[in-house]
Amino acid sequence: MNIWEVILAFLIVVLILVSLLSNVLVLICFLYSADIRKQVPGLFILNLTFCNLLMTVLNMPLTLAGIIYKKPPGGDQLCHIVGFLETFLTTSSMLSMAALSIDRWIAVVFPLNYHSKMRYKDAALILSYTWLHSVSFPIVATSLSWVGFHHLYASCTLYNKKLEDRTQFVVFTGVFHSLSFLLSLVVLCFTYLKVLKVARFHCKRIDVITMQTLVLLVDIHPSVRERCLEEQKRRRQRATKKISTFIGTFILCFAPYVITRLVELSSIVPINAHWGVISKCLAYSKAVSDPFVYSLLRHQYKKTWKDIINKMLKRSSINSSALTSESQSRNILQATD
């Protein structure tokens, strides 16, 4: 192994550890909090979390083994199964993010109709379509023997070895990325930009009321006025930052890999082997960022973790006090004897 391969192997180990920890934390919060389970978006987050966990446990370690040994670990049969799952899980996670953006769009743009438009039954139907959509592509690819170990990405993924099937494989790959990455990106951009438009409109209304109040309150202290203006500025930036994070992480993590796959099919530009693995690592890094972007940094999840930690600390303090009292009673009995 050269220095680049060592660095890439270390990077994948870090991705596996962080992804495993963060996604398990999301699951713990989901199981602990009844309020989180009651929410409709919880279904989409749960699906996204399971996809990320399976990707972390199954695909990332085999890519690590592929970097080290430069061959399909476990044989072709295992590689076909893992390649099938990689295509399914990646598509399912992308569509889950699109579903979450649709949920936010309905909640913000149509707040009065949200509970009638987005029920558990509706979320289950969307999730069912997500699975059906996601599984259709790997089924076709597996039936046509277009799944295997790709040395450029050191991964078991979509791969065609037959020259006579080249045209069909190019068409299939283009359709696959159009109906997974591109479709999800279009939905994300449309819904979140609509959400941003509504958020900015409400911010302007609040700003007008704030300025009118500051004008009327002549005797207000300058520090209070300054804090109000700072909060006004932060409010305008908050929605933009969140939406930029949702769309930005999606593009940053998936776009390099998708573009590399499409450029590879053209056979015009030679692709560096290290870049192939790097683009794959960027795609894997979405499994690391998703728990923070969609769950752990939200107020409800932070509150849940505080409750869990407080409960654990109370239990430990009760146990320690019980042990202390037990040892004291033993000492008293020994002294009396």
C-alpha positions in Angstrom: 0.0 0.0 0.0 1.3 3.5 -0.9 0.7 6.6 1.2 -2.5 7.5 -0.7 -4.0 4.1 0.0 -3.1 4.4 3.7 -4.8 7.8 3.9 -7.9 6.6 2.1 -8.1 3.5 4.3 -7.8 5.6 7.4 -10.4 8.0 6.1 -12.9 5.1 5.6 -12.2 3.8 9.1 -13.0 7.3 10.5 -16.2 7.4 8.4 -17.3 4.0 9.7 -16.8 4.9 13.4 -18.4 8.3 13.2 -21.3 7.1 11.0 -22.0 4.2 13.3 -22.0 6.3 16.4 -24.1 9.2 15.1 -26.7 7.0 13.5 -27.0 4.8 16.6 -27.6 8.0 18.6 -30.4 8.9 16.3 -32.0 5.5 16.8 -31.7 5.7 20.6 -33.4 9.2 20.5 -36.2 7.8 18.3 -36.8 4.8 20.6 -36.6 6.9 23.8 -38.8 9.9 22.8 -42.5 9.3 22.3 -42.8 12.9 20.8 -40.3 12.1 18.1 -42.0 8.8 17.2 -45.4 10.6 16.9 -44.1 13.0 14.3 -44.7 12.0 10.6 -41.1 13.0 9.4 -39.8 10.4 12.0 -40.6 7.7 9.5 -38.4 9.3 6.8 -35.6 9.9 9.3 -35.9 6.3 10.5 -35.6 5.0 7.0 -32.7 7.3 6.3 -30.9 6.2 9.5 -31.4 2.5 8.7 -30.0 3.0 5.1 -27.0 4.8 6.6 -26.4 2.1 9.1 -26.6 -0.7 6.6 -24.3 1.2 4.3 -21.8 1.7 7.2 -21.9 -1.9 8.3 -21.9 -3.7 4.9 -20.5 -1.4 2.1 -17.9 0.7 3.8 -15.9 -2.2 5.3 -15.8 -4.0 2.0 -14.6 -0.8 0.3 -11.8 -0.7 2.9 -11.0 -4.3 2.1 -11.0 -3.5 -1.6 -8.5 -0.7 -1.0 -6.2 -3.1 0.9 -6.5 -6.3 -1.1 -7.5 -4.8 -4.6 -10.0 -7.5 -5.3 -13.6 -8.4 -4.4 -13.5 -9.5 -0.7 -15.5 -12.6 0.0 -15.8 -13.7 -3.6 -18.1 -12.6 -6.5 -21.3 -13.9 -4.9 -20.9 -11.7 -1.8 -19.8 -8.8 -4.1 -23.1 -9.1 -6.1 -25.2 -9.0 -2.9 -23.3 -5.9 -1.6 -23.4 -4.2 -5.0 -27.2 -4.8 -5.1 -27.6 -3.3 -1.6 -25.3 -0.3 -2.4 -27.5 0.7 -5.3 -30.7 0.2 -3.3 -29.5 2.0 -0.1 -28.0 5.0 -1.9 -31.2 5.5 -3.9 -33.4 5.0 -0.9 -31.4 7.5 1.2 -31.6 10.1 -1.6 -35.3 9.7 -2.0 -35.8 9.9 1.9 -34.1 13.3 1.8 -36.5 14.3 -1.0 -39.4 13.1 1.1 -38.2 15.1 4.1 -38.0 18.2 2.0 -41.6 17.6 0.8 -42.7 17.3 4.4 -41.1 20.6 5.3 -42.6 22.3 2.3 -46.1 21.2 3.2 -45.6 22.2 6.8 -44.3 25.7 6.0 -46.3 26.6 2.9 -49.6 24.9 3.8 -49.5 24.9 7.7 -53.3 24.7 8.1 -53.6 21.7 5.9 -50.5 19.9 7.0 -52.2 17.3 9.3 -54.7 16.4 6.6 -52.1 16.3 3.8 -49.3 14.5 5.6 -50.6 11.7 7.8 -48.8 8.5 8.9 -50.7 6.7 6.1 -49.4 9.2 3.5 -45.9 8.9 4.8 -46.1 5.1 4.6 -47.2 5.4 1.0 -44.3 7.7 0.2 -41.9 5.3 1.9 -43.4 2.3 0.0 -42.8 4.2 -3.3 -39.3 5.0 -2.2 -38.5 1.3 -1.6 -40.1 0.2 -4.9 -38.3 2.9 -6.8 -35.0 2.1 -5.1 -35.2 -1.7 -5.6 -36.1 -1.6 -9.3 -32.7 -0.5 -10.5 -30.5 -3.0 -8.7 -32.9 -5.8 -9.8 -32.5 -4.8 -13.4 -28.7 -4.4 -13.0 -28.3 -7.8 -11.2 -30.4 -9.6 -13.8 -28.2 -8.3 -16.6 -25.0 -9.0 -14.7 -24.1 -5.3 -14.3 -23.0 -5.6 -10.7 -19.5 -6.4 -9.7 -16.2 -5.2 -8.2 -15.0 -1.9 -9.7 -11.3 -1.3 -9.2 -11.6 2.4 -9.8 -13.8 2.8 -6.7 -12.5 -0.3 -4.9 -16.2 -1.1 -4.3 -18.9 -3.6 -5.3 -21.2 -1.4 -7.4 -22.7 -1.0 -10.9 -20.1 -2.4 -13.3 -20.3 -3.8 -16.8 -17.5 -6.1 -18.1 -19.1 -6.9 -21.5 -18.2 -4.7 -24.4 -21.3 -5.7 -26.4 -23.5 -4.3 -23.6 -21.8 -1.0 -23.4 -24.5 1.1 -25.0 -27.3 -0.4 -22.9 -25.2 0.1 -19.7 -24.6 3.7 -20.6 -28.3 4.3 -21.1 -29.2 2.4 -17.9 -26.6 4.4 -15.8 -27.8 7.7 -17.2 -31.5 6.9 -16.4 -30.5 5.6 -12.9 -28.6 8.7 -11.9 -31.4 10.9 -13.5 -34.1 9.2 -11.5 -32.1 9.1 -8.2 -29.6 11.9 -7.8 -31.1 14.4 -10.3 -34.7 13.8 -9.3 -33.9 14.2 -5.6 -31.9 17.3 -6.2 -34.7 18.9 -8.2 -37.2 18.1 -5.4 -34.8 19.4 -2.8 -34.2 22.7 -4.6 -37.9 23.3 -5.5 -39.3 22.6 -2.0 -36.6 24.2 0.1 -36.5 27.4 -2.1 -40.3 27.6 -1.6 -39.7 27.2 2.2 -37.0 29.9 2.1 -39.4 32.3 0.3 -42.0 31.9 2.9 -39.5 32.2 5.7 -38.1 35.4 4.3 -41.7 36.8 3.9 -42.4 36.1 7.6 -39.0 37.6 8.6 -39.9 40.8 6.8 -43.2 41.0 8.6 -41.5 40.5 11.9 -38.8 43.1 11.0 -41.5 45.7 10.2 -43.2 45.1 13.6 -39.8 45.2 15.4 -38.8 48.5 13.8 -42.2 50.0 14.5 -41.9 49.0 18.2 -38.4 50.4 18.4 -39.6 53.7 17.0 -42.5 53.9 19.5 -40.3 53.0 22.5 -38.3 56.2 22.6 -36.9 55.6 26.1 -35.6 52.2 25.3 -32.0 51.5 26.4 -29.5 51.5 23.5 -28.2 48.0 24.4 -31.8 46.6 24.2 -32.2 48.2 20.8 -28.9 46.8 19.6 -29.9 43.3 20.8 -33.2 43.5 18.9 -31.4 44.5 15.7 -28.8 41.7 16.1 -31.7 39.1 16.6 -33.3 40.6 13.5 -30.2 39.9 11.5 -29.7 36.4 12.9 -33.4 35.6 12.1 -32.8 36.5 8.4 -29.7 34.3 8.2 -31.0 31.3 10.1 -33.4 29.9 7.4 -30.8 30.6 4.6 -28.1 28.7 6.6 -30.3 25.7 7.2 -31.5 25.3 3.6 -28.0 25.9 2.3 -26.8 23.1 4.5 -29.6 20.7 3.3 -28.9 21.3 -0.4 -25.2 21.9 0.0 -24.3 18.7 1.8 -26.4 16.7 -0.8 -24.5 18.2 -3.7 -21.1 18.1 -2.1 -21.4 14.5 -1.1 -23.1 12.9 -4.1 -22.3 15.1 -7.1 -18.6 14.3 -7.4 -19.3 10.5 -7.4 -22.2 10.8 -9.9 -20.2 13.1 -12.2 -17.2 10.7 -12.0 -19.5 7.8 -13.0 -20.9 9.7 -16.0 -17.4 10.9 -17.1 -16.1 7.4 -16.8 -18.7 6.1 -19.3 -17.6 8.7 -21.9 -14.1 7.2 -22.0 -12.8 10.6 -23.1 -11.2 11.8 -19.8 -9.0 9.3 -17.9 -9.9 9.1 -14.2 -7.3 8.8 -11.5 -7.8 5.7 -9.4 -7.3 7.7 -6.2 -10.0 10.2 -7.2 -12.4 7.3 -7.8 -12.0 6.2 -4.2 -12.2 9.8 -2.9 -15.5 10.4 -4.7 -16.8 7.2 -3.2 -15.7 8.4 0.3 -17.5 11.6 -0.3 -20.7 9.7 -1.1 -20.1 7.7 2.1 -19.7 10.9 4.1 -23.4 11.6 3.6 -24.1 8.8 6.0 -22.0 10.8 8.6 -23.5 14.2 8.0 -27.2 13.1 7.8 -27.6 12.4 11.5 -26.3 15.9 12.4 -28.1 17.8 9.5 -31.5 16.2 10.0 -31.6 15.0 13.6 -29.0 15.5 16.3 -28.6 19.3 16.0 -32.3 19.9 16.3 -33.7 21.1 19.6 -36.0 18.1 20.2 -33.1 15.6 19.8 -30.8 17.8 22.0 -33.6 17.8 24.7 -34.0 14.0 24.4 -30.3 13.5 24.9 -30.3 15.8 28.0 -33.1 13.8 29.4 -31.3 10.5 28.8 -28.1 11.8 30.3 -29.9 13.2 33.4 -31.7 9.9 33.8 -28.4 8.0 33.7 -26.8 10.4 36.2 -29.7 10.1 38.6 -29.5 6.3 38.4 -25.8 6.4 39.1 -26.2 8.8 42.0 -28.9 6.6 43.5 -26.7 3.5 43.1 -23.7 5.2 44.7 -25.8 6.5 47.6 -27.3 3.0 48.1 -23.8 1.5 48.1 -22.6 4.2 50.6 -25.5 3.5 53.0 -24.9 -0.2 52.7 -21.2 0.1 53.5 -22.0 2.4 56.5 -24.5 -0.1 57.9 -21.9 -2.9 57.6 -19.4 -0.8 59.5 -21.9 -0.2 62.3 -22.7 -3.9 62.5 -19.0 -4.7 62.7 -18.4 -2.1 65.4 -21.3 -3.5 67.5 -19.9 -7.0 67.1 
